Amino acid sequence: MIEFGILEGVIALLGVVIGIIFGALPGMTATMAIAIFLPLTYAYDLTTSVYLLLGLYVGGISGGLVPAILMNIPGTPSSVTTGFDGHPMAMKGEGVRALRIGITASLFGGILSLVVLALFTPVLARLAIKFSAVEKFLIILFAMTVIAALSKGKMTKGIFTGFLGVFISLMGVFPDNQTLRLVPSMFSMELRDGFQLLPVLIGLFAFSQLFQEAEKGMKQTMMHTDILKGHQSKKFSFKDFKGQFINMFRSASIGTFMGILPGIGGSAASLLAYSQCKTFSKDPEKLGTGAVEGLVASESSNNGLTGGALVPLLSLGIPGDSTTAVLIGAFILQGIQVGPLFITQNPVIWNTILFALLIANIFMFIVMFYPIKYIAKIINIPKNKLYPGIILLCIVGAFSTRSGNMVDVFTLVIFGLVGYIFSKLDLPVTTFLIGFILGRDLEKYFIDSLKGSGGSLSVFFSRPIGLVVWVLIFASLAYAFYDNRKHHKGASV
């Protein structure tokens, strides 16, 4: 059964359009879009909220191709290779053609990842249902290893911020530490049940960005959209995809698979897909000069990421990337626990997620493909007109978290400053968020496991499934350390 009506359709369309705007504006991402609009989900039930959030997700990832092609500036990390061939095409007067090729490839990648999501998630979930508190603790510990994978080249910083997130998630949970005194007797915050997730999310991903933009100043740098004007030397045709199916299928599969692997990220997926395209290309020397196959590889892989990243999220409760880490927050705010029992306990929501992802991809194609000339002008929106509205949305969203508690507004500002300071110190925010989200469950299942075993730590090594998870933990850490070392070697060369 799938719940879909006029309201859900309008909400999905709204989410896609807003997501495209955020993806098309350099410095703004799908993660930021979801964080800002999370408060709106309080006005709707979870079913309607899913259409909004997945619309924002798909639109945010897809919108990144606009600045990548027109200005050679990736709108999102996953569109880093889109400009390699898209921008040279635009400079040759083929801007609209390049945009439409990218949009079509994005649709294919999104649909393929949806099929993988539908097939693989139930299988993983059925296996995970057998997990006791011990396995749940180990799975969360495995999810914590994502911190190491996300900390390419700066593992020490990533581990530090990850465990800092765990510690802060436990502040205010116990009666003895429910008061945070920043300045003795002058300013204190009564923390009932600790810091709330929503203002933390908005602060880290939206308010911190506003602080960074305020530092730069609100002068609007005009973007060069002249390449969309005048004579188009070569117009788009679906014949552009002749001979590209294998490339598109391979790249979308790579993107989906990389999405399933927690912590790898969209930039790695697009780079791998692009390199594979170059390896199998009949004319590899043409890539980087405006080749259709390079553009197809990049865009089909980064949208393949959308469904792939949801597989570990919905089956194991492990975020595939920073955006799905924020989506965990959305489910928690609605009282839904993602993980092994998610599909069996919420069959309607599961079917809705699949359908919403399909609708979001279709809307993305319709909204972007035909009026692309006008959508491209998004990059010219003055920041001094855009950001005041975003500030208002952030504050209202935080204030409404617990029906008008100013502590949550203070939390928003505090974590906005935390995110800003992290950016200055080159500390990864995503790893902090993962630690914050997983911290309480990590402690809960650890204590439950010890209670069940009478305090013996051997219980963590006594079950077959647990031993398999231990293997995954060590494999993930080994890969992360190897990747970190390789990154340092590459940087020193």
For each residue, the residues with C-beta under 8 A, 3 or more apart:
1: 347 348 351
2: 348 351 352 355
3: 8 47 348 352
4: 8 9 352 355 359
5: 8 9
6: 9 10
7: 10 11 48
8: 3 4 5 11 12 47 48 51 356
9: 4 5 6 12 13 51 359
10: 6 7 13 14
11: 7 8 14 15 44 48 51 52 55
12: 8 9 15 16 51 52 54 55 356 359 360 363
13: 9 10 16 17 55 363 367
14: 10 11 17 18 52 55
15: 11 12 18 19 37 51 52 53 54 55 56 59 360
16: 12 13 19 20 55 56 58 59 360 363 364 367
17: 13 14 20 21 59 367
18: 14 15 21 22 33 37 55 56 59
19: 15 16 22 23 30 33 55 56 57 58 59 60 61 62 63
20: 16 17 23 24 59 60 62 63 66 364 367 368 375 378
21: 17 18 24 25 59 63 378 381
22: 18 19 25 28 29 30 32 33 56 59 60 63
23: 19 20 28 29 30 33 59 60 61 62 63 64 66 75 76
24: 20 21 63 64 66 67 75 375 376 378 379
25: 21 22 28 67 75 378 379 381 386
26: 67 71 73 74 75 379
27: 209 212 213
28: 22 23 25 32 33 75 209
29: 22 23 32 33 60 76 77 205 323
30: 19 22 23 33 34 56 57 59 60 61 76 323
31: 34 35 60 205 322 323 326
32: 22 28 29 35 36 205 206 209
33: 18 19 22 23 28 29 30 36 37 56 59 60
34: 30 31 37 38 53 56 57 60 323 326 327 330
35: 31 32 38 201 202 204 205 206 326
36: 32 33 202 206 390 393 394 397
37: 15 18 33 34 40 41 52 53 56 393
38: 34 35 41 53 198 201 202 326 329 330 333 397
39: 42 198 202 393 396 397 398 400 401
40: 37 43 44 49 52 397
41: 37 38 44 46 49 52 53 330 333 334
42: 39 333 400
43: 40
44: 11 40 41 47 48 49 52
45: 48 49 334
46: 41 49 50 331 334 336 349
47: 3 8 44 50 51 348 349 352
48: 7 8 11 44 45 51 52
49: 40 41 44 45 46 52 53 330 334
50: 46 47 53 54 349 352 353 356
51: 8 9 11 12 15 47 48 54 55 352 356 359 360
52: 11 12 14 15 37 40 41 44 48 49 55 56
53: 15 34 37 38 41 49 50 56 57 327 330
54: 12 15 50 51 57 58 353 356 357 360
55: 11 12 13 14 15 16 18 19 51 52 58 59 356 359 360 363
56: 15 16 18 19 22 30 33 34 37 52 53 59 60
57: 19 30 34 53 54 60 61 306 323 327 360
58: 16 19 54 55 61 62 110 303 306 357 360 361 364
59: 15 16 17 18 19 20 21 22 23 30 33 55 56 62 63 360 364 367
60: 19 20 22 23 29 30 31 33 34 56 57 63 64 76 323
61: 19 23 30 57 58 64 76 78 106 266 302 303 305 306 323
62: 19 20 23 58 59 65 103 106 110 303 364 368
63: 19 20 21 22 23 24 59 60 66 75 76 368 378
64: 23 24 60 61 67 68 74 75 76 78 79 82 302
65: 62 68 69 75 79 82 86 99 102 103 106 299
66: 20 23 24 63 69 70 75 99 375 376 378 379
67: 24 25 26 64 70 71 73 74 75 223 379
68: 64 65 71 72 73 74 75 79 80 82 83 86 87
69: 65 66 82 83 86 87 89 90 95 98 99 102
70: 66 67 87 90 95 223 224 225 227 228 376 379
71: 26 67 68 83 87 223 224 379
72: 68 83 87
73: 26 67 68 83
74: 26 64 67 68 77 78 79 80 82 83
75: 23 24 25 26 28 63 64 65 66 67 68 79
76: 23 29 30 60 61 63 64 79 266 302
77: 29 74 80 265 266 267
78: 61 64 74 265 266 267 269 270 301 302 305
79: 64 65 68 74 75 76 82 83 266 270 298 299 302
80: 68 74 77 83 267 270 271 298
81: 84 270 271 273 274 294 297 298
82: 64 65 68 69 74 79 85 86 102 270 295 298 299 302
83: 68 69 71 72 73 74 79 80 86 87
84: 81 87 88 274 287 288 294 298
85: 82 88 89 98 287 288 289 290 291 292 293 294 295 298
86: 65 68 69 82 83 89 90 98 99 102 295 298
87: 68 69 70 71 72 83 84 90 91
88: 84 85 91 92 288 289 290
89: 69 85 86 92 94 95 97 98 290 295
90: 69 70 86 87 93 94 95 98 227
91: 87 88 227 290
92: 88 89 233 234 290
93: 90 227 230 231 232 233 234
94: 89 90 97 98 232 233 234 290
95: 69 70 89 90 98 99 227 228 232 376
96: 99 100 228 232 235 236 372 373
97: 89 94 100 101 232 234 235 236 240
98: 69 85 86 89 90 94 95 101 102 295
99: 65 66 69 86 95 96 102 103 368 372 376
100: 96 97 103 104 236 369 372
101: 97 98 104 105 236 240 241 292 295 296 299
102: 65 69 82 86 98 99 105 106 295 296 298 299
103: 62 65 99 100 106 107 299 364 365 368 369 372
104: 100 101 107 108 238 241 365 369
105: 101 102 108 109 248 251 295 296 298 299 300 303
106: 61 62 65 102 103 109 110 299 300 302 303 361 364 365
107: 103 104 110 111 303 361 362 364 365
108: 104 105 111 112 248 252 300 303
109: 105 106 112 113 248 251 252 255 256 299 300 301 302 303 304 305 306
110: 58 62 106 107 113 114 303 304 306 307 357 360 361 364
111: 107 108 114 115 358 361
112: 108 109 115 116 249 252 253 256 300 304 307
113: 109 110 116 117 252 255 256 259 303 304 305 306 307 308
114: 110 111 117 118 307 354 357 358 361
115: 111 112 118 119 307
116: 112 113 119 120 256 260 307 308 311
117: 113 114 120 121 307 308 310 311 314 354 357
118: 114 115 121 122 354
119: 115 116 122 123
120: 116 117 123 124 260 311 315
121: 117 118 124 125 310 311 314 315 343
122: 118 119 125 126 315 343
123: 119 120 126 127 315
124: 120 121 127 128 311 312 315 316
125: 121 122 128 129 314 315 340 341 342 343 344
126: 122 123 129
127: 123 124 130 340
128: 124 125 131 135 139 315 316 339 340
129: 125 126 340 341 344
130: 127 135 465
131: 128 134 135 136 139 340 465
132: 135 136 449 452 463
133: 136 137 445 448 449 452
134: 131 137 138 445 449 452 459 460 462 463 466
135: 128 130 131 132 138 139 463 465 466 469
136: 131 132 133 139 140 339 441 445
137: 133 134 140 141 442 445 446 448 449 460
138: 134 135 141 142 460 466 469 470 473
139: 128 131 135 136 142 143 316 317 318 469
140: 136 137 143 144 317 438 441 442 445
141: 137 138 144 145 442 469 473
142: 138 139 145 318 469 472 473 476
143: 139 140 146 262 316 317 318 319 434 438
144: 140 141 147 162 434 435 438 442
145: 141 142 148 149 473 476 477 480
146: 143 149 150 262 263 318 319 434 476
147: 144 150 151 158 159 161 162 263 431 434 435
148: 145 151 155 158 159 263 476 477 480 481 484
149: 145 146 152 261 262 263 264 476 479 480 483
150: 146 147 158 263 265 322 428 430 431 434
151: 147 148 154 155 156 157 158 159 428 431 480 484
152: 149 483 484 487
153: 484 487 488 491
154: 151 157 158 426 427 428
155: 148 151 158 159 480 481 484
156: 151 159 160
157: 151 154 160 161 425 426 427 428
158: 147 148 150 151 154 155 161 162 428 431
159: 147 148 151 155 156 162 163 431
160: 156 157 163 164 427
161: 147 157 158 164 165 422 427 428 429 431 432 435
162: 144 147 158 159 165 166 431 432 434 435
163: 159 160 166 167 435
164: 160 161 167 168 432 435
165: 161 162 168 169 431 432 433 434 435 436 437 439
166: 162 163 169 170 435 436 438 439 442
167: 163 164 170 171 439
168: 164 165 171 195 436 439
169: 165 166 173 194 195 435 436 437 438 439 440
170: 166 167 173 174 194 439 440 443
171: 167 168 177 180 191 194 195
172: 177 178 180 191 192 193 194 195
173: 169 170 177 193 194 440
174: 170 177 178
175: 178
176:
177: 171 172 173 174 191
178: 172 174 175 190 191 192
179: 188 189 190 191
180: 171 172 188 189 191
181: 184 185 187 188
182: 187 188 189
183: 186 187
184: 181
185: 181 188
186: 183
187: 181 182 183
188: 179 180 181 182 185
189: 179 180 182 407 410 411
190: 178 179 407
191: 171 172 177 178 179 180 194 195 407
192: 172 178
193: 172 173 196
194: 169 170 171 172 173 191 440
195: 168 169 171 172 191 199 200 411 415 436
196: 193 199 200 401 402 408 411
197: 200 201 329 332 333 436 437
198: 38 39 201 202 329 333 397 398 401 408
199: 195 196 202 203 397 398 401 408 409 411 412 415
200: 195 196 197 203 204 411 415 433 436
201: 35 38 197 198 204 205 326 329 433
202: 35 36 38 39 198 199 205 206 207 394 397 398 412
203: 199 200 206 207 208 394 398 411 412 413 414 415 416 417 418 419
204: 35 200 201 207 208 415 416 418 419 429 432 433
205: 29 31 32 35 201 202 208 209 326 419 429
206: 32 35 36 202 203 209 210 390 394 416
207: 202 203 204 210 211 391 394 412 413 415 416 419
208: 203 204 205 211 212 415 416 417 418 419 420 422 423 429
209: 27 28 32 205 206 212 213 419
210: 206 207 213 214 387 390 391 394 416
211: 207 208 214 215 416 417 419 420
212: 27 208 209 215 216 420 423
213: 27 209 210 216 218 383 387
214: 210 211 217 218
215: 211 212
216: 212 213 219
217: 214
218: 213 214 382 383 384 387
219: 216
220: 380 382 383 384
221:
222: 380
223: 67 70 71 379 380
224: 70 71 227
225: 70 228 229 376 377 379 380
226: 229 230
227: 70 90 91 93 95 224
228: 70 95 96 225 373 376
229: 225 226
230: 93 226
231: 93
232: 93 94 95 96 97 235
233: 92 93 94
234: 92 93 94 97
235: 96 97 232
236: 96 97 100 101 240
237: 240
238: 104 241
239: 242
240: 97 101 236 237 244 292
241: 101 104 238 244 245 248 292 296
242: 239
243:
244: 240 241 247 248 292 293 296
245: 241 248 249
246: 249 250
247: 244 250 251 277 280 293 296 297
248: 105 108 109 241 244 245 251 252 296 297 300
249: 112 245 246 252 253
250: 246 247 253 254 273 276 277 280 297
251: 105 109 247 248 254 255 273 276 277 296 297 298 300 301 304
252: 108 109 112 113 248 249 255 256 300 301 303 304
253: 112 249 250 256 257 304
254: 250 251 257 258 269 272 273 276 301 304
255: 109 113 251 252 258 259 266 269 270 273 300 301 302 303 304 305 308
256: 109 112 113 116 252 253 259 260 304 305 307 308
257: 253 254 260 261 308
258: 254 255 261 264 265 266 268 269 272 301 305 308
259: 113 255 256 264 266 269 304 305 306 307 308 309 310 311 320 321
260: 116 120 256 257 308 309 311 312 320
261: 149 257 258 264 320
262: 143 146 149 312 318 319 320 321
263: 146 147 148 149 150 320 321
264: 149 258 259 261 268 269 321
265: 77 78 150 258 268 269 321
266: 61 76 77 78 79 255 258 259 269 270 302 305 321
267: 77 78 80 270 271
268: 258 264 265 271 272
269: 78 254 255 258 259 264 265 266 272 273 301 302 304 305
270: 78 79 80 81 82 255 266 267 273 274 297 298 301 302
271: 80 81 267 268 274 275
272: 254 258 268 269 275 276 301
273: 81 250 251 254 255 269 270 276 277 297 298 300 301
274: 81 84 270 271 277 278 287 294 297 298 301
275: 271 272 278 279
276: 250 251 254 272 273 279 280 297
277: 247 250 251 273 274 280 281 287 293 294 296 297
278: 274 275 281 284 287 294
279: 275 276 284
280: 247 250 276 277
281: 277 278 284 286 287 291 293
282:
283: 286 287 291
284: 278 279 281 287
285:
286: 281 283 289 290 291
287: 84 85 274 277 278 281 283 284 291 293 294
288: 84 85 88 291 294
289: 85 88 286
290: 85 88 89 91 92 94 286
291: 85 281 283 286 287 288 294 295
292: 85 101 240 241 244 295 296
293: 85 244 247 277 281 287 296 297
294: 81 84 85 274 277 278 287 288 291 297 298
295: 82 85 86 89 98 101 102 105 291 292 298 299
296: 101 102 105 241 244 247 248 251 277 292 293 299 300
297: 81 247 248 250 251 270 273 274 276 277 293 294 300 301
298: 79 80 81 82 84 85 86 102 105 251 270 273 274 294 295 301 302
299: 65 79 82 101 102 103 105 106 109 295 296 302 303
300: 105 106 108 109 112 248 251 252 255 273 296 297 303 304
301: 78 109 251 252 254 255 258 269 270 272 273 274 297 298 304 305
302: 61 64 76 78 79 82 106 109 255 266 269 270 298 299 305
303: 58 61 62 105 106 107 108 109 110 113 252 255 299 300 306 361
304: 109 110 112 113 251 252 253 254 255 256 259 269 300 301 307 308
305: 61 78 109 113 255 256 258 259 266 269 301 302 308 309 320 321
306: 57 58 61 109 110 113 259 303 309 310 357
307: 110 112 113 114 115 116 117 256 259 304 310 311 357
308: 113 116 117 255 256 257 258 259 260 304 305 311 320
309: 259 260 305 306 312 313 319 320 321 323 324
310: 117 121 259 306 307 313 314 320 324 327 353 357
311: 116 117 120 121 124 259 260 307 308 314 315 320
312: 124 260 262 309 315 316 318 319 320
313: 309 310 316 317 318 319 320 324 327 328 338
314: 117 121 125 310 311 338 342 343 350 353
315: 120 121 122 123 124 125 128 311 312 339 340 342 343
316: 124 128 139 143 312 313 339 340
317: 139 140 143 313 328 337 338 339 340 342
318: 139 142 143 146 262 312 313
319: 143 146 262 309 312 313 322 324 325 327 328 434 437
320: 259 260 261 262 263 305 308 309 310 311 312 313 324
321: 259 262 263 264 265 266 305 309 324 325
322: 31 150 319 325 326 429 430 433
323: 29 30 31 34 57 60 61 309 326 327
324: 309 310 313 319 320 321 327 328
325: 319 321 322 328 329 430 433 434 437
326: 31 34 35 38 201 205 322 323 329 330 433
327: 34 53 57 310 313 319 323 324 330 331
328: 313 317 319 324 325 331 332 338 437
329: 38 197 198 201 325 326 332 333 437
330: 34 38 41 49 53 326 327 333 334
331: 46 327 328 334 336 337 338
332: 197 328 329 335 336 337 437
333: 38 41 42 197 198 329 330
334: 41 45 46 49 330 331
335: 332
336: 46 331 332 342 346 349
337: 317 331 332 341 342
338: 313 314 317 328 331 342
339: 128 136 315 316 317 342
340: 125 127 128 129 131 315 316 317
341: 125 129 337 344 345
342: 125 314 315 317 336 337 338 339 345 346 349 350
343: 121 122 125 314 315 346 347 350
344: 125 129 341 347
345: 341 342
346: 336 342 343 349 350
347: 1 343 344 350 351
348: 1 2 3 47 351 352
349: 46 47 50 336 342 346 352 353
350: 314 342 343 346 347 353 354
351: 1 2 347 348 354 355
352: 2 3 4 47 50 51 348 349 355 356
353: 50 54 310 314 349 350 356 357
354: 114 117 118 350 351 357 358
355: 2 4 351 352 358 359
356: 8 12 50 51 54 55 352 353 359 360
357: 54 58 110 114 117 306 307 310 353 354 360 361
358: 111 114 354 355 361 362
359: 4 9 12 51 55 355 356 362 363
360: 12 15 16 51 54 55 57 58 59 110 356 357 363 364
361: 58 106 107 110 111 114 303 357 358 364 365
362: 107 358 359 365 366
363: 12 13 16 55 359 360 366 367
364: 16 20 58 59 62 103 106 107 110 360 361 367 368
365: 103 104 106 107 361 362 368 369
366: 362 363 369 370
367: 13 16 17 20 59 363 364 371 375
368: 20 62 63 99 103 364 365 371 372 375
369: 100 103 104 365 366 372
370: 366
371: 367 368 374 375
372: 96 99 100 103 368 369 375 376
373: 96 228 376 377
374: 371 377
375: 20 24 66 367 368 371 372 378
376: 24 66 70 95 99 225 228 372 373 379
377: 225 373 374 380
378: 20 21 24 25 63 66 375 381
379: 24 25 26 66 67 70 71 223 225 376
380: 220 222 223 225 377
381: 21 25 378 385 386
382: 218 220 385 386
383: 213 218 220 386 387
384: 218 220 387 388
385: 381 382 388 389
386: 25 381 382 383 389 390
387: 210 213 218 383 384 390 391
388: 384 385 391 392
389: 385 386 392 393
390: 36 206 210 386 387 393 394
391: 207 210 387 388 394 395
392: 388 389 395 396
393: 36 37 39 389 390 396 397
394: 36 202 203 206 207 210 390 391 397 398 412
395: 391 392 398 399 409 412
396: 39 392 393 399 400
397: 36 38 39 40 198 199 202 393 394 400 401
398: 39 198 199 202 203 394 395 401 408 409 411 412
399: 395 396 404 405 406 408 409
400: 39 42 396 397 403 404
401: 39 196 198 199 397 398 405 408
402: 196 405 408
403: 400
404: 399 400
405: 399 401 402 408 409
406: 399 409 410
407: 189 190 191 410 411
408: 196 198 199 398 399 401 402 405 411 412
409: 199 395 398 399 405 406 412 413
410: 189 406 407 413 414
411: 189 195 196 199 200 203 398 407 408 414 415
412: 199 202 203 207 394 395 398 408 409 415 416
413: 203 207 409 410 416 417
414: 203 410 411 417 418
415: 195 199 200 203 204 207 208 411 412 418 419
416: 203 204 206 207 208 210 211 412 413 419 420
417: 203 208 211 413 414 420 421
418: 203 204 208 414 415 421 422 432
419: 203 204 205 207 208 209 211 415 416 422 423 429
420: 208 211 212 416 417 423 424
421: 417 418 424 425 427
422: 161 208 418 419 425 426 427 428 429 432
423: 208 212 419 420 426 427 429
424: 420 421
425: 157 421 422
426: 154 157 422 423
427: 154 157 160 161 421 422 423 432
428: 150 151 154 157 158 161 422 431 432
429: 161 204 205 208 322 419 422 423 432 433
430: 150 322 325 433 434
431: 147 150 151 158 159 161 162 165 428 434 435
432: 161 162 164 165 204 418 422 427 428 429 435 436
433: 165 200 201 204 322 325 326 429 430 436 437
434: 143 144 146 147 150 162 165 319 325 430 431 437 438
435: 144 147 161 162 163 164 165 166 169 431 432 438 439
436: 165 166 168 169 195 197 200 432 433 439
437: 165 169 197 319 325 328 329 332 433 434
438: 140 143 144 166 169 434 435 441 442
439: 165 166 167 168 169 170 435 436 442 443
440: 169 170 173 194 443 444
441: 136 140 438 444 445
442: 137 140 141 144 166 438 439 445 446
443: 170 439 440 446 447
444: 440 441 447 448
445: 133 134 136 137 140 441 442 448 449
446: 137 442 443 449 450
447: 443 444 450 451
448: 133 137 444 445 451 452
449: 132 133 134 137 445 446 452 453 459 460
450: 446 447 453 454 455 456 457 459
451: 447 448 454
452: 132 133 134 448 449 459
453: 449 450 456 457 458 459
454: 450 451
455: 450
456: 450 453 459
457: 450 453 460
458: 453 461 462
459: 134 449 450 452 453 456 462 463
460: 134 137 138 449 457 466
461: 458 466 467 470
462: 134 458 459 466
463: 132 134 135 459 466 467
464: 467 468
465: 130 131 135 468 469
466: 134 135 138 460 461 462 463 469 470
467: 461 463 464 470 471
468: 464 465 471 472
469: 135 138 139 141 142 465 466 472 473
470: 138 461 466 467 473 474
471: 467 468 474 475
472: 142 468 469 475 476
473: 138 141 142 145 469 470 476 477
474: 470 471 477 478
475: 471 472 478 479
476: 142 145 146 148 149 472 473 479 480
477: 145 148 473 474 480 481
478: 474 475 481 482
479: 149 475 476 482 483
480: 145 148 149 151 155 476 477 483 484
481: 148 155 477 478 484 485
482: 478 479 485 486
483: 149 152 479 480 486 487
484: 148 151 152 153 155 480 481 487 488
485: 481 482 488 489
486: 482 483 489 490
487: 152 153 483 484 490 491
488: 153 484 485 491 492
489: 485 486 492 493
490: 486 487 493
491: 153 487 488
492: 488 489
493: 489 490
